Amino acid sequence: MSLHPNFRELLDRLKHKKSPIGTLPVALARQYFDFYTPLCDIDPPPLPHVEDIEVPARDGTSLKARLYCYEQPNWWSPLPVLLYFHSGGFVFGRIETAEAQCRSLALEARCAVLSIDYRLAPEFRFPTAIDDALDSLIWVQRNAHALGLDPHRIAVGGESAGANLAAVTAVNARDLHIRLAMQLLVYPGLSRRHDLDSHLSYGEGYSLTIGLIRRLQKLYLRNAQDTDDWRFAPLDAALQPANGYGNLAPALFLSAQYDPLIDEQFLYANKLLDAGNSVHMCCYPGMIHGFFSMSRFVEAAAQARAEAGQSLRRAFRAIDG
């Protein structure tokens, strides 16, 4: 399918300009991202319970988090929970830039969503975000009852860089014997390579560019050796998790046809399948990287959120049963 006409018009307007995110200093680029990302999405739908909390990290730092609940949480009928990590290339983004997605997912999945404000590079480089994600999972499992959540029905998910965090957290959860209901991976980046077919075909002119990817990775990683760490590139890193990639939570990939990262996602999905995991991949035709957060532009964003919500509900019911 050809590029969606709404995205064609948007990209035509931008094709003679360099991406502000790719050229501005980090502080100004963050302001740009924080301002424009919510404008591309619907107004956040109302929920009966939204609560700001703090989650402790291993070094004593308190991470901001926001809990979105489909219904008022209670101890006698605890809600399943999706632990969610926002997009932004490990450098941009915060809880507020994922507000609409998290509220929509809570409604679609009839669950709670706990959105984590993990620490960003370059102030906090790899593997700080990875550690924050895992610490958040451990904390929510241990404190679920106090929040009216079910510690036995936890899923992890995220968008773009946040989906990378979710994928890595799913492996770490397995090694800690934490059973997850599902991993929701919305067009994650999973490779240290930049020469796959989709990189070459869609790495220019489709919003997310290879140049921007390289810049974000340079800001995120401490040194070249970090590219060998599976927690950065679970698809192809030289170093692999001790227990491999088997016995992981079922994975749902939501991908975009014109995403330079789509080949990474297909290859990682096959890697999980080869290891015996349950995997479902849904590619949205005519879409670009970022469409999940752009429901003002395309109906496919709402469709993808509905797909995610239905899959989460099935996964939570499977554990409940």
Wavefront OBJ file of the C-alpha trace (Angstrom):
o trace
v 0.000 0.000 0.000
v 1.203 3.526 -0.714
v 1.947 6.010 2.020
v -1.195 7.309 3.725
v -2.195 10.628 2.086
v -2.214 12.483 5.400
v 1.381 11.478 6.009
v 2.327 12.244 2.406
v 1.048 15.795 2.874
v 2.841 16.161 6.199
v 6.139 14.853 4.868
v 5.881 17.005 1.727
v 5.694 20.063 3.947
v 8.767 18.961 5.874
v 10.935 17.576 3.093
v 12.762 20.856 2.478
v 13.485 21.319 6.167
v 15.841 19.440 8.415
v 14.183 17.711 11.361
v 14.222 20.094 14.333
v 14.640 17.105 16.602
v 17.750 16.106 14.676
v 19.427 19.508 14.605
v 18.455 21.398 17.755
v 20.364 21.231 21.026
v 18.937 18.559 23.313
v 17.131 20.956 25.651
v 15.335 22.727 22.793
v 14.614 19.469 20.977
v 12.945 18.178 24.138
v 10.737 21.248 24.245
v 9.803 20.668 20.595
v 8.993 16.998 21.250
v 6.994 17.769 24.396
v 4.951 20.442 22.606
v 4.205 18.763 19.282
v 3.742 15.122 20.310
v 0.485 15.682 22.253
v -0.828 17.950 19.462
v -0.736 15.001 17.047
v -2.966 12.925 19.312
v -6.548 13.022 20.515
v -7.498 14.807 23.697
v -6.815 12.351 26.530
v -10.059 10.515 27.371
v -11.359 10.792 30.948
v -10.825 7.997 33.471
v -12.303 7.449 36.938
v -8.901 7.303 38.623
v -5.549 8.888 37.740
v -2.830 9.114 40.358
v 0.736 10.427 40.415
v 3.096 8.242 42.424
v 6.823 7.763 42.914
v 8.752 4.594 42.197
v 12.156 4.051 43.833
v 15.126 3.113 41.645
v 18.046 1.031 42.855
v 20.273 4.069 43.466
v 17.675 5.765 45.668
v 16.295 8.075 42.984
v 12.508 8.510 42.978
v 11.047 8.085 39.504
v 7.838 9.880 38.625
v 5.045 7.586 37.542
v 1.374 8.001 36.711
v -1.276 5.369 37.302
v -4.286 5.326 34.952
v -7.184 3.080 35.996
v -10.098 1.835 33.920
v -12.179 1.778 37.117
v -11.631 2.748 40.722
v -8.957 0.382 42.073
v -9.851 -1.749 45.068
v -8.331 -4.554 47.095
v -11.110 -7.115 46.627
v -11.080 -6.981 42.808
v -7.559 -5.858 41.794
v -6.926 -4.603 38.286
v -4.414 -6.098 35.887
v -1.720 -3.594 35.004
v 0.343 -2.635 31.962
v 3.745 -1.151 32.845
v 4.307 1.379 30.059
v 7.425 3.145 28.757
v 7.052 6.235 26.538
v 8.759 6.969 23.220
v 11.518 9.487 22.514
v 14.716 7.706 21.536
v 15.904 7.461 25.187
v 16.522 11.232 25.014
v 13.079 12.874 24.695
v 9.634 12.322 26.140
v 8.000 12.157 29.528
v 4.783 10.947 31.121
v 2.758 13.773 29.600
v 3.758 12.916 26.022
v 2.173 9.468 26.433
v -0.955 10.644 28.248
v -3.461 9.922 25.482
v -1.982 6.518 24.649
v -1.976 5.372 28.272
v -5.532 6.503 28.905
v -6.714 4.850 25.689
v -4.945 1.596 26.515
v -6.468 1.540 30.007
v -9.933 1.879 28.456
v -9.328 -0.602 25.633
v -7.757 -3.253 27.864
v -9.970 -2.571 30.905
v -6.906 -2.438 33.082
v -4.568 -0.081 34.876
v -1.595 1.468 33.081
v 1.442 2.582 35.067
v 3.501 5.014 32.973
v 7.122 5.411 34.082
v 9.213 8.570 33.761
v 12.486 6.681 33.301
v 15.656 8.751 33.230
v 16.881 10.126 29.907
v 20.217 10.430 28.134
v 22.611 12.103 27.838
v 22.358 13.004 31.533
v 21.733 9.324 32.323
v 23.248 7.035 29.744
v 22.802 3.323 29.084
v 21.934 1.207 31.035
v 20.149 3.622 33.416
v 16.833 3.486 31.528
v 17.063 -0.326 31.436
v 17.631 -0.425 35.188
v 14.791 2.037 35.827
v 12.429 -0.141 33.796
v 13.342 -3.302 35.679
v 13.230 -1.557 39.063
v 9.736 -0.311 38.193
v 8.579 -3.836 37.403
v 9.966 -5.238 40.636
v 8.396 -2.401 42.615
v 4.936 -2.693 41.067
v 4.871 -6.440 41.625
v 5.805 -6.013 45.288
v 3.426 -3.099 45.884
v 0.548 -4.041 43.615
v -1.911 -4.887 46.394
v -1.490 -1.481 48.037
v -2.467 0.148 44.730
v -5.430 -2.134 44.053
v -3.507 -3.965 41.330
v -3.029 -7.665 40.667
v 0.631 -8.753 41.056
v -0.091 -11.886 39.021
v -1.422 -10.020 35.963
v 1.287 -7.634 34.839
v 2.243 -6.837 31.255
v 5.011 -4.614 29.920
v 4.787 -2.376 26.893
v 6.029 0.723 25.206
v 6.441 2.712 22.036
v 9.672 2.986 20.016
v 12.528 3.358 22.542
v 10.008 2.477 25.232
v 9.252 -0.752 23.372
v 12.963 -1.581 23.449
v 12.796 -1.163 27.227
v 9.735 -3.403 27.361
v 11.421 -6.127 25.292
v 14.512 -6.086 27.489
v 12.409 -6.010 30.665
v 10.548 -9.109 29.469
v 13.853 -10.997 29.302
v 14.953 -9.690 32.704
v 11.559 -10.623 34.188
v 11.996 -14.193 32.968
v 15.385 -14.401 34.689
v 13.860 -13.090 37.944
v 10.995 -15.603 37.689
v 8.428 -12.826 37.296
v 5.671 -14.137 35.068
v 4.356 -11.522 32.664
v 1.049 -11.674 30.834
v 2.358 -10.066 27.652
v 4.912 -7.756 26.074
v 3.413 -5.008 23.904
v 6.068 -3.821 21.451
v 5.028 -0.810 19.380
v 7.634 -0.452 16.572
v 10.697 -1.016 18.794
v 14.305 -0.422 17.843
v 16.178 -3.658 18.466
v 19.395 -3.654 16.437
v 22.812 -2.021 16.388
v 22.817 -2.197 12.582
v 21.806 0.528 10.133
v 22.096 -1.389 6.872
v 18.983 -3.576 6.721
v 16.687 -3.183 3.712
v 14.169 -1.069 5.628
v 16.960 1.211 6.892
v 18.009 1.821 3.313
v 14.475 2.137 1.912
v 12.845 4.283 4.618
v 15.788 5.869 6.432
v 15.214 9.205 4.677
v 11.986 11.022 3.932
v 9.694 9.164 6.345
v 10.065 11.268 9.498
v 12.434 8.991 11.456
v 15.817 9.149 9.721
v 18.979 7.104 10.063
v 20.787 10.332 10.926
v 18.478 10.943 13.859
v 18.781 7.309 14.981
v 22.572 7.601 14.979
v 22.451 10.844 16.946
v 20.125 9.417 19.588
v 22.196 6.262 19.958
v 25.341 8.368 20.384
v 23.643 10.328 23.161
v 22.306 7.164 24.794
v 25.355 4.875 24.811
v 28.455 5.349 26.945
v 30.897 3.943 24.405
v 31.158 1.687 21.342
v 31.323 -1.418 23.520
v 27.720 -0.865 24.625
v 26.549 -1.888 21.151
v 27.674 -5.426 22.051
v 25.286 -5.539 25.014
v 22.060 -7.456 24.359
v 20.181 -4.920 26.495
v 20.839 -2.336 23.795
v 20.404 -4.576 20.737
v 18.562 -7.777 21.663
v 18.308 -8.731 17.996
v 21.977 -9.025 17.148
v 24.323 -8.002 19.979
v 27.509 -10.025 20.385
v 26.728 -10.638 24.057
v 23.475 -12.490 24.741
v 21.340 -13.024 27.873
v 22.521 -16.018 29.874
v 19.296 -17.959 29.397
v 18.724 -17.020 25.779
v 15.355 -15.851 24.469
v 13.107 -18.765 25.408
v 10.241 -18.876 27.907
v 9.327 -15.228 27.436
v 5.921 -13.592 27.738
v 3.756 -13.627 24.591
v 4.695 -10.732 22.320
v 2.522 -8.445 20.220
v 4.374 -6.297 17.674
v 2.586 -3.284 16.203
v 4.581 -2.090 13.214
v 4.416 0.534 10.467
v 4.996 -0.242 6.798
v 7.259 2.776 6.166
v 9.326 2.498 9.349
v 13.097 2.153 8.900
v 13.025 -0.149 11.951
v 10.465 -2.619 10.599
v 13.014 -5.208 9.457
v 14.453 -5.262 12.982
v 11.000 -6.025 14.301
v 10.333 -8.865 11.857
v 13.732 -10.400 12.573
v 13.285 -10.166 16.341
v 9.781 -11.629 16.065
v 11.285 -14.576 14.189
v 14.008 -14.871 16.817
v 11.357 -15.140 19.535
v 9.374 -17.651 17.476
v 12.470 -19.778 16.914
v 12.976 -19.817 20.686
v 9.472 -21.223 21.167
v 7.611 -18.077 22.217
v 4.127 -16.960 21.233
v 4.351 -14.011 18.851
v 1.827 -12.003 16.873
v 2.891 -9.254 14.479
v 0.512 -6.691 13.047
v 1.878 -4.351 10.355
v -0.212 -1.276 9.559
v -0.040 -0.416 5.840
v 0.684 3.140 4.781
v 1.927 4.113 8.247
v 5.180 5.716 9.411
v 7.105 5.396 12.666
v 5.195 7.317 15.320
v 1.672 6.739 13.988
v 0.541 5.126 17.258
v 0.691 8.584 18.853
v -0.884 10.429 15.907
v -4.586 9.708 16.099
v -5.420 13.215 14.868
v -3.781 12.239 11.564
v -4.874 8.641 10.989
v -7.589 6.254 12.127
v -4.995 3.492 12.235
v -3.757 4.837 15.585
v -7.111 4.057 17.206
v -7.175 0.697 15.422
v -3.719 -0.171 16.750
v -4.712 0.789 20.276
v -7.829 -1.358 19.991
v -5.673 -4.257 18.769
v -3.352 -3.762 21.725
v -6.250 -3.517 24.165
v -7.937 -6.673 22.907
v -4.670 -8.615 23.067
v -4.005 -7.406 26.604
v -7.493 -8.392 27.716
v -7.023 -11.890 26.309
v -3.623 -12.203 27.961
v -4.919 -11.049 31.338
v -7.903 -13.421 31.093
v -5.600 -16.321 30.288
v -3.753 -15.798 33.557
v -6.949 -15.121 35.469
v -8.267 -18.448 34.210
l 1 2 3 4 5 6 7 8 9 10 11 12 13 14 15 16 17 18 19 20 21 22 23 24 25 26 27 28 29 30 31 32 33 34 35 36 37 38 39 40 41 42 43 44 45 46 47 48 49 50 51 52 53 54 55 56 57 58 59 60 61 62 63 64 65 66 67 68 69 70 71 72 73 74 75 76 77 78 79 80 81 82 83 84 85 86 87 88 89 90 91 92 93 94 95 96 97 98 99 100 101 102 103 104 105 106 107 108 109 110 111 112 113 114 115 116 117 118 119 120 121 122 123 124 125 126 127 128 129 130 131 132 133 134 135 136 137 138 139 140 141 142 143 144 145 146 147 148 149 150 151 152 153 154 155 156 157 158 159 160 161 162 163 164 165 166 167 168 169 170 171 172 173 174 175 176 177 178 179 180 181 182 183 184 185 186 187 188 189 190 191 192 193 194 195 196 197 198 199 200 201 202 203 204 205 206 207 208 209 210 211 212 213 214 215 216 217 218 219 220 221 222 223 224 225 226 227 228 229 230 231 232 233 234 235 236 237 238 239 240 241 242 243 244 245 246 247 248 249 250 251 252 253 254 255 256 257 258 259 260 261 262 263 264 265 266 267 268 269 270 271 272 273 274 275 276 277 278 279 280 281 282 283 284 285 286 287 288 289 290 291 292 293 294 295 296 297 298 299 300 301 302 303 304 305 306 307 308 309 310 311 312 313 314 315 316 317 318 319 320 321
